[in-house]
Amino acid sequence: MKYQELISKNIKELRLKHNLTQEEFAEKIGISINGISNIERCRYQPTAGTIDKICKEFNITPAKLLVMKSKNHTDIIENIAVLLSGCSPKQLKQIYAIINILVK
């Protein structure tokens, strides 16, 4: 799954979890209803500012928007790959060392 699809899916799930309509959600974060609709349908990618507003409104970190809530083995591996893609080489080496310890 691509970043944009994952972020869009998780934004929609966050909105629904809080029982908000698109209109209510748009008002809370200060964008148009069409803006929310387009984000949720992957028609446009939210700006960093919009992501920041969403995160502040619901007291989450931007990283939470990149975490999938799936128990499917393939989805979990994809989610790990997405998270790792943002790591520095030093972080990747540290994570690799930890994984080696855990899987032995």
Secondary structure as UniProt FT lines:
FT   HELIX           3..17
FT   TURN            18..19
FT   HELIX           22..29
FT   HELIX           33..40
FT   TURN            41..42
FT   HELIX           48..58
FT   HELIX           62..66
FT   HELIX           73..84
FT   TURN            85..86
FT   HELIX           89..103
//
